[in-house]
């Protein structure tokens, strides 16, 4: 009986040490939820979308789109990009000022250009914004506020895009107008329900640290986006930036030879811009091309033509962000020059006067400087300053003198 009990204990011990299935699932979900994994999955999704487009439509649309771009088109793209970048940087500065951090307008424009270039050149499409948020937070001495400023600035742009897209796609002819009109009542009810839930939570919220933190974040968002000083500028800049993006899309459609009016292209442009906001791209490429091909095909303009328009738009957007590469190289060169200026050699040169000013230890082996005195001066000095005979005698007969008087030992009687 004891043998069976020991075997059962040995069989149950490994089972207790093995991790449970729930812990393994949570660990896998935690890894999948990390930012690095999400970025890689988004890049993989963008690559898959582009591969499907290549397979179904061929490479002719890509090559034809790049071939149609000329110098005048690039100059127009640079001009549109300048307007959108300046107004985006102004919106960022307004939001940063609203939450209490300083951001000069010139630095905001330069940093925004650099972020746009990194977004277009690196996978994911958001790494430039991440870099912009972290650098501004470090320079301002408050990383949390720097990140929140960029998040709220991007949120303001997305809200303007969603609002304009909803109105245009419901009111104007588009491939999704019927679906949008059917979903509009449900979306309205969902919005009312969300507002009711938020109101109920606000009325019944318990006292604690988390509600205070949430309340602080909502207060920052209200000051940065909806206050009297920030709201007009944020609204105007968002409208101008969105109009610039639509103008870039219309320019790309004209270069690609779409042969459609602005009224026909406006809902298609907004659909493509909404697809660009999805984090499933390679530097902005992927969903935009897929949605543009589908939307142009549904509108009777041809899927291949839509893909060509999206390719031209992507190339023009990259060209419009090229000043960001100049900013990146200039900042890198300035940082390298500062590091060279404060290198080990320069630091040694700066520290050398301090070392020379320190008192040196006395060196007994060093010979003292020899000063030659003329013989006449030495005789005069010896005669002038020689001790008198009377002083010598007086000094020798002082009490308790160390010199014996008249060759006799010193005794109290002699004193």
N, C-alpha and C positions, 0 to 999 in steps of 0.2 A: 504494500500500500504506500509505503514511503517512497518507493521507486517511482510509482506513477505520479505521486505528488511532485517529486523533483523534476520529472520530465515535463509536467504541465507548467511548472514555474519557469523552466528554461525556454519553453515554447512561447510563454506569454511575455517574457522579458524583452526580446527584440521588438515585439509589437508595441510595447510601451515606449521604446526608444525611437521607433520610427515616427517621422513627422506625419501629422494628419493630412488628409487630402485637402481639407480646407485651407491649411497653411500654404501648401504648394500652389494652390490656385490663386491665393492672395498675392503670393510672391510673383507669380507670372504676370498677374494683372498690374502689379506695381511697376514691374519692368516695362510692360507695354505702355504704361501711362507716363513714363519719363519723357522729358522734352527731346532728348536725343533720339529715342526710338520713334517718337511722333514725327520728327523731322525726316528721318530716313524712310518711314512709311509714306509720308507725303511726297518725297522725291521719287520713290518707287512708283507711286500712283501716277505722277506726272510722266515718268518714262513710259509706263504702260499705255497711257492715253496717246502719247506721241507715236508710239510703235503701232498702235491700232490705226491711227490716221495715216501713217506711212503705208501700212499694208492695204488699207481700203482705197485711199486716194492717190497713192504714189508720191514721189518726190517732186513731181513737176510743179505743184502749187508752191512749195517752198522755194524752189529755184526761180520760178517766175516772179514771186514776190520780191525776192532780194534783187533781181535783175532790173526791176522797174524803178528802184530808188535812185534818184540823182542828187546833184549838189543842192539844187533849189529846195528839194523836199527835205534834205537834212537841215538846211538853214531854217526852214519853217518849223521843223521839229524842235530845233534848239530854241527858237523864239517862244514857242508854246511851252516848252519845258521850263524856260526861265520864268514865265508868268506863274505857272502852277507851283514851282518850287518856292518862289518868293512869297506867295500867299500861304503856302503850307508852313513855311518857316514863321511867318507872322502869326498864324494860328497857334503854332507851338509856343511862341514867346508869350502870347496872351494867356494860354493855359498855364504855363510855368509861373507867370506873374500872379495868376489867380490863386495858386496854392502856396505862394510865398517864397519862390526861389528865383534868382536873377538869371536872365538869359539875354545877352545882347543880341540885337537883330542881325548884325553882320556875322557873328559866330553861328547863329541859328541857320542862316542861309547856307554857310559853308558846310556845317554838319549835316544839314538835310540833303545837300547834293551828294555828300559822301555816302550817306545812308541809302539813297536811291541807287547809286552805282553798286554798292554791295548787295542790295536786294536783287538787282538784275544780274549780277555776276556770280552769285553764290546760290547753292541749292536752298530750297525752302521758301525763298522770297521774303523772309522777315529778319534775316540775320543782320542786315544793315540797321533796322530799327532797334534791335537788341543792343547792338554796339552803340548806337546813338543814346539810348537810354542809360546804359551803364556809364559811358564817358561823361555825360552831362551830370549824372548823379555824383560821380566822383569829383568832378570839378566844383560842383556846388556844395560839396561836403555833406550831402544827404542822398544816399543811394536810393532809398525808398521813394522819396518825393520825385527824384529824377525819373525813375521807372514809371511811377504813376502819371507823371506829366506826359510822357510819350504814349502811354496806354490811353489816356483820356483824349489826347490829340487825335490818335488814330480812330478812336471810337466816335469822335465828332464827325470825321470824314465818312465813316461807315454809316452812321445814322443819316447823314445827308444823302448818301447813295441809296440806301434802302427806302427813304421817304420819296425821293424823286423817282426811283425805279417803280415803286408801287403805284404812284399816280400815273406815270406814263404808260406802264404796261396795262393798266385798267382802262385808261381813257383812249389810247391810240391803238390803231390796228397793229397787232403783233401775233406771232405764232402762239403765244400763251395768253392772249386776251380772254378767251372764253374760260380757261382754267382759273385765271386770276379773278375774273368776275364771280365765278362760282365759289372760290375760296375766300373772297373778301368778307362775306358775313361771318364765316367761321373765324377768320383772323380777328375781326372786330370783337366777337364774343370772347375769344381767348385773351385779347388785350384787356377787356373790361374785367374778366376773371382774375387776371394777374394783378391788376390794380387793386381789386377787392382783397386779394390775399395779402398783398403788401400792406394795405391799410389795416387789416385785421391783426397782422403781426406787429405792426407799429403800436396799435392800441393796447395789445396784450403782452408786449415784450417784457420779460423779467429783467431785473437789474443784474448786471454782471459786466465782466470785462469785454466779452465778445460783442454785445450790443453797443457798448461805447465805442469799440473799434469800428464797427460797421457804421455807426452814426458819424464818426469822424471822417470816414471815407466818403460817405454821402455828402457831408458838409463840404469837403474839398471839391467834389464833383460839381456841387451846386455853385460854389464860388468861381470855379474855373470855366464852367460851360454856360451857366444860366444866370449869372449875376448881371446887373445893369451895365457894369463896365466891360465885361468880357463877352456877353452874349451877342451883341451886334457885330463885333469883329469876327467872332467865331462863325457866325452865320454867313456873313459876306464872304469870308475867305473860303468856307466850305463850298458855297455856290460857285465861286470863281474857279476853284480847283476842279470841281466836277465838270463845269463847262469846258475847261481846258482839256480834260480827258476825252470828252465827247468830240471836241474839235480835232484832237489827234486821231480819233477813230474815223471821223469823216474824211480827214486828209488821207488816211491809209486807204479808205474805200475809193477815193478819187484816184489815187495812184494805181490801185489794183484794177481800175476800170469796172467797178461794180455797176455803174449806170443807174443809180438810185438817188432819189431826192433825200434831203436832210430829214424830212418828216418820216420817210421810210427807214432811214438808217438810225434814227434816234432810239427806238425801242430795241433794235438789234445791238446797238452800242451799249445800252444799259444792261442787256442780258450778258454780254461779254464781260463787262466790268464787274457785274455781280459774280460771275464765274471766277474772275481773277481773285476775288476775296477768299476763295476756298484755299485752305492750306494743303493743297494737293498739286504742287507744281514744281518745276525745275527752273528757278529764277523767273517765275511768272509764266512759264510755258507749260501747256498741258490743258487744263480745263478751258482756258480762253479759246484755244484753237478748236477744241471739240464742240463747245457751245456755239461758236461762230459758224462752224461748218453745218451744224444741225439747224440753227436759226435761219441762215441764208437759204438752205435747202427747203425748209418749211415755208419760207416767204417767196419761193419761186425764183430765187436769184442764183441758185446753184451752190451745192456744198463745197465744190472745189474753189469757187470764187470766195466764199466765206472763209475758207482756210487761208487763201492768199491774203485776204484783208487782215486776218489775225496775224499772219507772219509779218506783213509790212508794219502793222502796229507794234509788234514786239521789237522789230529792228529800230523803228523810230523812237520808241521809248528808251531803248538802250543808248541810242545816239544822244537823246536829250539828257541822259544822266552822265555823259562823259566828262563834264566839268567836275563831277565828283571824283573821278580818277585823278584829275589835276590836284584837287584839294588833298587827296590821300597821299600822293607823291610829295607834295609840298610839306605836309605835316611830318611825313617820315623823314624828309631831308632836314627839316628844322630840328627834329628830335635827335637825329644822328649828329648834327653839328654841335648841339648842346652837350651831348655826351662826350664828343671829342674835346670840346672846350674845357670840360670839367674832368678830364682824364687824370691818370696818376701823375704824369709829368707836370701838368698844370697845377695840380694840388701840391706837388713838391716845391714848385717855384713859389707858390703863394706861402708855403710854410717856412721857406728858407730865411727870410728876414726875422721871423719870430725866433728861430733857432739861434741866429747870430746875436740877437738881442739878449739872450739868456747869459747870466754870468758864468764864466768858464772856471773850472777848478784851478787852484794855484799849482803851478808846475815848478818844483824846486830845481829841477835840472836845467830850466831855461836860464840863460845868462842874462843878468840885468844890463840895461843899456849903460855904456861907458860914456861919461861926460868929461871931457878934457877941460881943465881950468888952467889958465896961464899961471906961470910961476909967480909973477908980481902979485896977482890977486890972491894966490894961496898964501904968500908971505904976509900980505896985509891982513887977511882974514885971521891967520894964526896969531899975529901980533895983537890984533885988536881984540880978539875974543879969547886970548889966553888967560887962564885964571891967575889972579894976583897972588903974590906971596903971602900977603896979610890974610886974604881969604882962605888960602890953603892952611895956614897955621890956625886960624880961628876954627875952620871946619875940623881940623885934627884934634882940637882940644874940647870939642863939644861933649856934653855928658853922654855916657854910654857909647862913646865912639868906638868903632871897630878897629881903629888904628891905635896901637899902644903908645903911650906918651913916654918919651925918653927911653925907650927900650925896656920899660918895666911892665910887669903885668898889671892889668887894670883891677883895682881893689876899691872897696867902698871908701877907704880912707883917702885914696887919691882923688875920688870924686868930690 
